[in-house]
């Protein structure tokens, strides 16, 4: 809590009275201490943190001190910029940070209580800076109280992964994903459409038509521009929007000086530039990225002529006419091209005793393109010290096409396992032969406009937040997909239409020739939405314990209009939410948090469109009663800081809109005819396992099932029971410039899905477990901690490193979906796993000036 010190007579007298009372209290406390046994030892409060320079480089040797009548108390930062200093109990002091290369900085009026610890990280600038007075009572910042995980941008940038970035870390902390080619993630039983993503308070959307992680292109978030990342896996406050699962809240960096950052590898690269005007009123940052996934996708089992390329340019410009007013513009243009010409494929599966293979020869190609344009303005005005007002407007426009004609001629049979045979590894006797022709001409044009106002009020110990938002969605969509299947020379008719009995080849089939699948729809839909929220927060005392309370409510009204069809009715949802956090007055830095409420997810366009492409305008909002019980424990191990967070959760879902999941494409039934539940436990620990570095260990258990029309509970498509992950950083002791980064994941298998038009209740098999390790090795020539002579070739760089990345280090075969092939003799349908990437090597260069 920030408090500006105002030396008035009233405060002076009040301070004297408080000092007298404290003196009396100390005498009584001393007498009690001499007469009784203390059950819990009280510790002096501690202020600690990391000090960096303007280039984010740790500063060693900073003198941290404050003065008392009895003398000066000192501490010094180590080579990692870390400091720790004890603070006198309930006594305001001014803490100073002094270094020979920087002018003095300070924080004034620091006041802390028994057993309190507070982490204060700051930059030391070339000019002096005095921060406002602060009253600190515990190491319970806003993120910790609200159950929000904060992730260092440096960690995000360095941890290796096939899709490195913010989502690469989220998948391990609170989300699940068994697809390294996708940036999408599922959180606690939800799907990809149930996650909120904000950048600078602005909601971000993902493409509509993507069906494979190979196609979706770059994540919106440019990691090189990020300053702060916050993530909540559930039980979030009313100020966040109407989704069921999670919130990812990202803040971009405000430049303090000119800088440039380059990243290049065999998968592409990025260039980021930033600067600030001389009068400090204008600042801007721009980033351009290019990605070529050929290295990854060409390592798969399907031989292709394939070069998916993705590019975008993103910028944020800030203008501060005064200290109280800031104007910002955020813009993004992206173009994703996906050209795919498959040639052959052979997938071996089955058992050692009965090896089976699927061999396919392809003709045709797929051409997909996604172009998105995004622009947003934000105005933040500090009306007074206790009132801040924001106005936000954004426009999102996407044009997407998905065109394909692919003929696959396949043979399914037993594999020749005789090593001495000329046909070793080939199919020896075919169980099923046939062909499959897939055709698609899908086009979508979507325009989404948002206008929003927000207010923040601090009234004594209370905080009031509110917001009102209008959204207009204009969707123009054409869906044309059909599939023809030939098995052993006989065309298979669609399984869902009334037709004569087909018992070929014994009797001729006299019914109409129809595709096995045929989806055709044209939709012009408009959705108007009004939403708003109000919430209250307060910090107080319960005995000797600190407590934090938050209560709020969201409201959402929407109506769907379909051109040429019936318009939907107006619908309204009310979502109350609350949080309660307590930090007991223990000698351990521990808090407990209970949060939850009634969460609603009004349907977005994908949820309105059923499996046949028809828009159902009266689809209801899915709703969830969500409860989260958490424990947050900060402690020291090996004299280094660590944190252990445990969260148990339960969700009861109604009006569930069931769906099928094919790679990353979701197809809804759009009928709200199911109920579901999810429960589980997430545990994560992070800290300095290796001095000077931060690492994470996570474990999760989840069970989620749904009941469709009272047929009984079956696993939902995201039912991933166990999850284990490690993010680890290390360096060679004798060569500290040689760094190592490890990203290790183990997830149990997801449900394997079912063939098109099949009853999912009859297909409840699972894919194999997902096991993957990505490793990175980098030699750091300079990280800015060492000053070179002006003529030295490294003097130009703030950072320079070259490294080797190994994706899928142990070459595990992981599958994302099944291809279903019919055995013409037994009428059995085999689930043939679609494997993901194999082991891949890449070189990576990072440079910053």
Long-range contacts (C-beta under 8 A, 24 or more apart in sequence): 1-134, 1-135, 1-137, 1-539, 2-132, 2-133, 2-134, 3-109, 3-132, 3-133, 3-134, 3-135, 4-132, 4-133, 4-385, 5-108, 5-109, 5-133, 22-90, 40-586, 40-587, 41-587, 42-114, 42-115, 42-587, 43-114, 43-115, 43-587, 44-86, 44-87, 44-88, 44-89, 44-114, 45-86, 45-87, 45-89, 45-112, 45-113, 45-114, 45-115, 45-116, 45-117, 45-118, 45-136, 46-84, 46-85, 46-86, 46-87, 46-116, 46-117, 46-118, 47-84, 47-85, 47-86, 47-87, 47-95, 47-110, 47-112, 47-117, 47-118, 47-120, 47-136, 48-82, 48-83, 48-84, 48-85, 48-117, 48-118, 48-119, 48-120, 48-641, 49-82, 49-83, 49-119, 49-120, 49-121, 49-122, 50-77, 50-80, 50-81, 50-82, 50-83, 50-121, 51-77, 51-81, 51-83, 51-97, 51-121, 51-122, 51-123, 51-124, 52-81, 52-121, 52-122, 52-123, 52-124, 53-102, 53-123, 53-124, 53-784, 54-123, 54-125, 54-126, 54-256, 54-257, 55-259, 55-784, 55-798, 55-848, 56-154, 56-784, 57-783, 57-784, 57-785, 57-798, 58-82, 58-785, 59-99, 59-101, 59-102, 59-124, 60-785, 61-99, 61-100, 62-97, 62-98, 62-99, 62-102, 62-124, 63-96, 63-97, 63-98, 63-99, 64-95, 64-96, 64-97, 64-98, 65-95, 65-96, 65-98, 66-93, 66-94, 66-95, 66-96, 66-110, 67-93, 67-94, 68-93, 79-692, 79-785, 80-691, 80-692, 87-112, 89-113, 89-114, 92-133, 92-135, 97-122, 97-124, 99-124, 102-126, 103-127, 103-128, 104-128, 105-129, 105-130, 105-131, 106-130, 106-131, 107-131, 107-132, 107-133, 107-134, 108-132, 108-133, 108-134, 109-133, 109-134, 109-135, 110-134, 110-135, 110-136, 111-135, 111-136, 111-137, 112-136, 112-137, 113-137, 113-138, 114-585, 115-585, 115-586, 115-587, 115-589, 117-589, 117-634, 123-256, 125-256, 137-546, 138-546, 138-583, 138-589, 139-589, 139-634, 140-546, 140-548, 140-581, 140-583, 140-591, 143-230, 144-591, 144-632, 145-548, 145-579, 145-581, 145-591, 145-593, 146-232, 146-236, 146-237, 146-550, 146-579, 147-232, 147-235, 147-236, 147-579, 147-593, 147-595, 147-628, 147-630, 147-632, 147-647, 148-230, 148-231, 148-232, 148-249, 149-173, 149-174, 149-230, 149-231, 149-232, 149-233, 149-645, 149-684, 150-228, 150-229, 150-230, 151-229, 151-230, 151-231, 152-229, 152-694, 153-223, 153-226, 153-227, 153-228, 153-229, 155-694, 155-727, 155-729, 156-223, 156-226, 156-229, 157-223, 157-224, 158-729, 158-739, 158-741, 158-776, 158-778, 159-727, 159-741, 159-743, 159-776, 160-741, 160-743, 160-774, 160-775, 160-776, 160-805, 160-806, 160-807, 161-743, 161-774, 161-807, 162-296, 162-774, 162-807, 162-808, 162-837, 162-840, 163-219, 164-223, 165-219, 165-221, 165-223, 166-219, 166-221, 166-223, 166-226, 166-229, 166-248, 166-250, 167-219, 167-221, 168-743, 169-229, 169-727, 170-231, 170-248, 171-725, 171-745, 172-696, 172-698, 172-725, 172-727, 172-743, 172-745, 173-231, 173-233, 173-684, 173-696, 173-698, 173-725, 174-231, 174-232, 174-233, 174-234, 174-246, 174-682, 175-233, 175-246, 176-700, 176-702, 176-718, 176-720, 176-723, 176-747, 177-747, 178-720, 178-747, 178-749, 178-750, 178-767, 178-770, 178-814, 178-816, 179-213, 179-663, 179-664, 179-816, 179-836, 180-213, 180-772, 180-807, 180-808, 180-814, 180-836, 180-837, 181-212, 181-213, 181-214, 181-293, 181-296, 181-297, 181-816, 181-836, 181-837, 182-213, 182-216, 182-663, 182-664, 183-213, 183-216, 183-219, 184-213, 184-216, 184-664, 186-245, 186-718, 186-720, 187-233, 187-234, 187-245, 187-246, 188-233, 188-234, 188-245, 188-246, 188-649, 188-651, 188-678, 188-680, 188-682, 188-702, 188-704, 189-245, 189-651, 189-676, 189-678, 189-680, 189-702, 189-704, 189-716, 189-718, 189-719, 190-244, 190-245, 190-246, 190-678, 190-718, 191-659, 191-661, 191-666, 191-717, 191-718, 192-664, 192-666, 193-604, 193-606, 193-607, 193-666, 194-243, 194-244, 194-245, 194-246, 194-601, 195-243, 195-245, 195-246, 195-247, 195-248, 196-240, 196-241, 196-243, 196-246, 196-247, 196-248, 197-221, 197-248, 197-250, 198-240, 198-247, 198-248, 198-249, 198-250, 199-250, 199-251, 199-252, 199-330, 200-250, 200-251, 200-252, 200-316, 200-328, 200-330, 200-376, 200-378, 201-378, 201-390, 201-392, 201-454, 202-330, 202-376, 202-378, 202-392, 202-394, 202-450, 203-241, 203-394, 203-450, 205-396, 205-398, 205-448, 207-336, 207-370, 207-372, 207-398, 207-400, 208-398, 208-400, 208-444, 208-446, 208-477, 208-605, 208-606, 209-368, 209-370, 209-400, 209-401, 209-402, 209-442, 209-444, 210-370, 210-664, 210-665, 211-402, 211-662, 211-663, 211-664, 211-665, 212-663, 212-664, 212-665, 213-663, 213-664, 213-816, 214-293, 214-297, 214-308, 214-338, 214-340, 215-308, 215-336, 215-338, 215-368, 215-370, 216-336, 216-370, 216-664, 217-291, 217-308, 217-310, 217-334, 217-336, 217-338, 217-370, 218-289, 218-291, 218-310, 218-311, 218-312, 218-334, 218-336, 220-332, 220-334, 220-374, 221-250, 222-270, 222-272, 222-287, 222-289, 222-312, 222-314, 224-261, 224-263, 224-270, 224-272, 224-287, 225-252, 225-253, 225-272, 225-285, 225-287, 225-314, 225-316, 226-250, 226-251, 226-252, 226-253, 227-251, 227-252, 227-253, 227-254, 233-647, 233-682, 234-626, 234-628, 234-647, 234-649, 234-651, 235-577, 235-579, 235-595, 235-596, 235-597, 235-626, 235-627, 235-628, 235-630, 235-649, 236-577, 236-595, 237-535, 237-550, 237-552, 237-577, 237-579, 238-533, 238-534, 238-535, 238-552, 238-553, 238-554, 238-575, 238-576, 238-577, 238-597, 239-465, 239-467, 239-533, 239-535, 239-552, 241-531, 241-554, 242-531, 242-554, 242-556, 242-573, 242-575, 242-599, 242-600, 242-601, 242-602, 242-621, 243-599, 243-601, 244-599, 244-600, 244-601, 244-622, 244-624, 244-626, 244-651, 244-653, 252-285, 252-316, 252-330, 253-285, 254-283, 254-318, 255-283, 255-284, 255-285, 259-798, 259-848, 259-849, 260-848, 260-849, 261-799, 261-846, 261-847, 261-848, 261-849, 262-845, 262-846, 262-847, 262-848, 263-844, 263-845, 263-846, 263-847, 264-844, 264-845, 265-805, 265-842, 265-843, 265-844, 265-845, 266-295, 266-842, 266-843, 267-291, 267-292, 267-293, 267-295, 267-296, 267-842, 268-292, 268-310, 280-320, 281-319, 281-320, 281-321, 282-317, 282-318, 282-319, 283-317, 283-318, 284-315, 284-316, 284-317, 284-318, 285-315, 285-316, 286-313, 286-314, 286-315, 286-316, 287-313, 287-314, 287-315, 288-312, 288-313, 288-314, 289-313, 289-314, 295-840, 295-842, 296-807, 296-837, 296-840, 297-837, 299-837, 299-838, 299-839, 299-840, 300-835, 300-836, 300-837, 300-838, 301-345, 301-346, 301-347, 301-835, 302-342, 302-343, 302-344, 302-345, 303-342, 303-343, 303-344, 303-345, 304-340, 304-341, 304-342, 304-343, 305-341, 305-343, 306-339, 306-340, 306-341, 306-342, 307-339, 308-336, 308-337, 308-338, 308-339, 308-340, 309-336, 309-337, 310-334, 310-335, 310-336, 310-337, 311-335, 311-336, 323-382, 324-381, 324-382, 324-383, 325-379, 325-380, 325-381, 325-382, 326-379, 326-380, 326-381, 327-377, 327-378, 327-379, 328-377, 328-378, 328-379, 328-380, 329-375, 329-376, 329-377, 329-378, 330-374, 330-375, 330-376, 330-378, 331-374, 331-375, 331-376, 332-372, 332-373, 332-374, 332-375, 333-372, 333-373, 333-374, 334-370, 334-371, 334-372, 335-369, 335-370, 335-371, 336-368, 336-369, 336-370, 336-371, 337-368, 337-369, 338-366, 338-367, 338-368, 338-369, 339-365, 339-366, 339-367, 339-368, 340-365, 340-366, 340-367, 340-368, 340-404, 341-365, 341-366, 342-406, 342-408, 347-819, 347-832, 347-833, 347-834, 347-835, 348-415, 349-832, 349-833, 350-415, 354-414, 355-414, 355-415, 355-417, 356-412, 356-413, 356-414, 356-415, 356-431, 356-830, 357-412, 357-413, 357-414, 357-415, 357-426, 357-427, 358-410, 358-411, 358-412, 358-819, 358-821, 358-830, 358-832, 359-410, 359-411, 359-412, 359-426, 359-427, 360-408, 360-409, 360-410, 361-408, 361-409, 361-410, 362-406, 362-407, 362-408, 362-409, 363-406, 363-407, 363-409, 364-404, 364-405, 364-406, 364-407, 365-404, 365-405, 365-406, 366-402, 366-403, 366-404, 366-406, 366-440, 367-401, 367-403, 367-404, 368-400, 368-401, 368-402, 368-403, 368-404, 369-399, 369-400, 369-401, 370-398, 370-399, 370-400, 370-401, 371-398, 371-399, 371-400, 372-396, 372-397, 372-398, 372-399, 373-397, 373-398, 385-458, 386-457, 386-458, 386-459, 387-455, 387-456, 387-457, 387-458, 388-455, 388-456, 389-453, 389-454, 389-455, 389-456, 390-452, 390-453, 390-454, 390-455, 390-456, 391-452, 391-453, 392-450, 392-451, 392-452, 392-453, 392-454, 393-450, 393-451, 393-452, 394-449, 394-450, 395-447, 395-448, 395-449, 395-450, 396-446, 396-447, 396-448, 396-449, 396-450, 397-446, 397-447, 397-448, 398-444, 398-445, 398-446, 399-444, 399-445, 400-442, 400-443, 400-444, 400-445, 400-446, 401-442, 401-443, 401-444, 402-440, 402-442, 402-443, 403-440, 403-441, 403-442, 404-438, 404-439, 404-440, 405-437, 405-438, 405-439, 405-440, 406-437, 406-438, 407-435, 407-436, 407-437, 408-435, 408-436, 408-437, 408-438, 409-434, 409-435, 410-434, 410-435, 410-436, 410-821, 412-821, 412-823, 412-830, 431-823, 431-824, 431-825, 431-826, 432-487, 432-488, 432-821, 432-822, 432-823, 432-824, 432-825, 433-487, 433-488, 433-824, 434-485, 434-486, 434-487, 434-488, 434-489, 434-822, 434-824, 435-485, 435-486, 436-483, 436-484, 436-485, 436-486, 437-483, 437-484, 438-481, 438-482, 438-483, 439-480, 439-481, 439-482, 439-483, 440-480, 440-481, 441-478, 441-480, 442-478, 442-479, 442-480, 442-481, 443-477, 443-478, 444-475, 444-476, 444-477, 444-478, 445-475, 445-476, 445-477, 446-473, 446-474, 446-475, 446-476, 446-605, 447-473, 447-474, 448-472, 448-473, 448-474, 461-538, 461-539, 461-540, 462-536, 462-537, 462-538, 463-536, 463-537, 463-538, 464-534, 464-535, 464-536, 465-533, 465-534, 465-535, 465-537, 465-552, 466-532, 466-533, 466-534, 466-535, 467-532, 467-533, 468-530, 468-531, 468-532, 469-529, 469-530, 469-531, 469-532, 470-528, 470-529, 470-530, 471-527, 471-528, 471-529, 471-531, 472-526, 472-527, 472-528, 472-529, 473-525, 473-526, 473-527, 473-528, 473-529, 473-604, 473-605, 474-525, 474-526, 475-523, 475-524, 475-525, 475-526, 475-527, 475-605, 476-523, 476-524, 477-521, 477-522, 477-523, 477-524, 477-525, 477-605, 477-609, 478-521, 478-522, 478-523, 479-519, 479-520, 479-521, 479-522, 479-523, 479-613, 480-519, 480-520, 481-517, 481-518, 481-519, 481-520, 482-515, 482-517, 482-518, 482-519, 482-520, 483-515, 483-516, 483-517, 483-518, 483-756, 484-515, 484-516, 485-516, 485-822, 487-822, 487-824, 488-824, 492-516, 492-822, 494-518, 494-757, 495-757, 496-757, 516-756, 517-756, 517-757, 519-611, 519-612, 519-613, 520-613, 521-609, 521-612, 521-613, 521-614, 521-615, 523-562, 523-609, 523-613, 523-614, 523-615, 524-562, 524-563, 524-564, 525-560, 525-561, 525-562, 525-563, 525-605, 525-608, 525-615, 525-617, 526-560, 526-561, 526-563, 527-558, 527-559, 527-560, 527-561, 527-605, 528-558, 528-559, 528-561, 529-556, 529-557, 529-558, 529-602, 530-556, 530-557, 530-558, 531-555, 531-556, 531-557, 535-577, 542-582, 543-585, 544-585, 545-582, 545-583, 545-584, 545-585, 546-582, 546-583, 546-585, 547-580, 547-581, 547-582, 547-583, 548-579, 548-580, 548-581, 548-582, 549-578, 549-579, 549-580, 549-581, 550-578, 550-579, 550-580, 551-576, 551-577, 551-578, 551-579, 552-576, 552-577, 552-578, 553-577, 554-600, 556-600, 556-602, 556-621, 558-602, 560-608, 560-615, 560-617, 560-618, 561-617, 562-615, 562-617, 565-615, 565-617, 566-617, 567-617, 568-617, 568-618, 569-617, 569-618, 571-602, 571-618, 571-620, 571-621, 573-600, 573-602, 573-621, 573-623, 574-598, 575-599, 575-600, 588-633, 588-635, 589-633, 589-634, 589-635, 590-631, 590-632, 590-633, 590-634, 591-631, 591-632, 592-629, 592-630, 592-631, 592-632, 593-628, 593-629, 593-630, 593-631, 593-632, 594-627, 594-628, 594-629, 594-630, 595-627, 595-628, 595-630, 596-625, 596-626, 596-627, 596-628, 597-625, 597-626, 598-623, 598-624, 598-625, 598-626, 599-623, 599-624, 599-625, 599-626, 600-624, 603-657, 603-670, 606-666, 606-668, 607-657, 607-668, 607-670, 608-670, 609-668, 609-670, 610-667, 610-668, 610-669, 610-670, 610-671, 611-660, 611-667, 611-668, 611-669, 614-670, 616-670, 616-671, 619-657, 619-670, 619-671, 619-672, 620-655, 620-672, 621-655, 622-653, 622-654, 622-655, 622-656, 622-657, 622-672, 623-653, 623-654, 623-655, 624-651, 624-652, 624-653, 624-654, 625-651, 625-652, 626-650, 626-651, 627-651, 637-687, 640-687, 640-688, 640-691, 641-687, 641-688, 642-685, 642-686, 642-687, 642-688, 643-685, 643-686, 643-687, 644-683, 644-684, 644-685, 645-682, 645-683, 645-684, 645-685, 646-681, 646-682, 646-683, 647-681, 647-682, 647-683, 648-679, 648-680, 648-681, 649-678, 649-679, 649-680, 649-681, 649-682, 650-677, 650-678, 650-679, 651-676, 651-677, 651-678, 651-679, 651-704, 652-677, 653-677, 653-678, 653-706, 656-706, 658-706, 658-708, 659-717, 660-717, 660-753, 660-754, 660-760, 661-717, 661-718, 661-753, 662-753, 662-817, 663-816, 663-817, 663-834, 673-708, 673-709, 674-706, 674-707, 674-708, 674-709, 675-706, 675-707, 676-704, 676-705, 676-706, 676-707, 676-716, 677-704, 677-705, 678-702, 678-703, 678-704, 678-716, 679-703, 679-704, 689-728, 690-729, 690-730, 690-731, 692-731, 693-729, 693-730, 693-731, 694-729, 695-726, 695-727, 695-728, 695-729, 696-725, 696-726, 696-727, 696-728, 697-725, 697-726, 698-723, 698-724, 698-725, 698-726, 699-723, 699-724, 700-724, 708-761, 711-761, 712-761, 714-760, 714-761, 714-764, 715-751, 715-764, 715-766, 716-751, 717-750, 717-751, 717-753, 718-750, 719-750, 719-751, 720-747, 720-748, 720-749, 720-750, 721-748, 722-746, 722-747, 722-748, 723-747, 723-748, 737-779, 737-780, 737-781, 738-777, 738-778, 738-779, 738-780, 739-777, 739-778, 739-779, 739-780, 739-801, 739-803, 740-775, 740-776, 740-777, 740-778, 741-775, 741-776, 741-777, 741-778, 742-773, 742-774, 742-775, 742-776, 743-773, 743-774, 743-775, 744-772, 744-773, 744-774, 745-770, 745-771, 745-772, 745-773, 746-770, 746-771, 747-771, 752-817, 752-818, 752-831, 753-817, 753-818, 753-831, 754-820, 755-820, 755-829, 756-820, 758-829, 763-831, 765-831, 767-815, 767-816, 767-817, 767-818, 767-833, 768-813, 768-814, 768-815, 768-833, 770-814, 771-810, 771-812, 771-814, 772-808, 772-812, 772-814, 773-808, 773-809, 773-810, 774-805, 774-806, 774-807, 774-808, 774-809, 775-805, 775-806, 775-809, 776-803, 776-804, 776-805, 776-806, 776-844, 777-803, 777-804, 777-805, 778-802, 778-803, 778-804, 778-844, 778-846, 779-803, 796-849, 797-847, 797-848, 797-849, 798-848, 798-849, 799-846, 799-847, 799-848, 800-846, 800-847, 800-848, 801-845, 801-846, 801-847, 802-843, 802-844, 802-845, 802-846, 803-843, 803-844, 803-845, 803-846, 804-841, 804-842, 804-843, 804-844, 805-841, 805-842, 805-843, 805-844, 806-839, 806-840, 806-841, 807-837, 807-839, 807-840, 807-841, 807-842, 808-837, 808-838, 808-839, 808-840, 809-839, 810-839, 811-838, 811-839, 813-838
